[in-house]
Amino acid sequence: MKKIVLRVPDMHCPNCSMHLEGLEDDVPGIKRVEASYKKLLMEVEFDENKLTVEQIIHAANEIGYHPEPQ
């Protein structure tokens, strides 16, 4: 398992955080997502053998967010 922290500048409310945290149910290979709209950060724990950082960013883009590597 690998952990990354992404900056999500367009996250602005608790619903945004919950929406991003839903990626752990929707994207195979993601084990955990913790998003903070107050800090504009998203921490993702994932299986690097099944998923890349680029794929995680793409999945977030698909639901309307634009995370950036820290």
N, C-alpha and C positions, 0 to 999 in steps of 0.2 A: 504494500500500500504506500501511496505517496500523498503528501499534503501540499497544496498550493494556496496562496492568498492572492485574490484578484481584487483590484479596485473597480468599483461599479459606480461611476459618477452620476448615472441617471436613475439610481435607486433613491426614492424620496419618502417612503412611508412604510408602515408595517406590512401592508399588503404586498408591496414590492419584495420585501424580505421573504414572505411566505411563498410568493410565486417562484422566486429563485430556489428556495429550499425544496420545492416540489420536483426539481430536477433529479433529486436522488431517487424518486420513484419512477421517473420517466426515462432516464438514461442508464442503460446497462453499463456496469463498471463503476458507477459512482456509489460510494458507500455512505457518505455523509456530506451534507451541505449546511453550513451555518452562515447566515447572512445578517449583517447589521446595517440598517439604513442610516443610523446615526453616525457610524464610522465610514459608511460607503464602502464596506469591505465584504467579501464573500470568501470563506474558507471552504475548500473542497478536499475531501479525502477520497481517493479513487485508486483503482487497480490499473497501474501503468502498463500492464500487459494487455489490457482490453481497451484502453482509452488514452488519447493524447490530450494535452492542454488545449490544443487547437480545436479538438472536437468538443470539449467542454465550453469553450468560448462560442463556438458555432451554435451549440444547443441553447445557450443564453441569448444569443442574437435572434434565434428563431422565436423566442418568446418576448422579444422587444427590449432586451438589455444589452449593453455594450461593455463587458468587463475588459480590463486591461491588466496584464501582468504587473506586479509590483516591482 
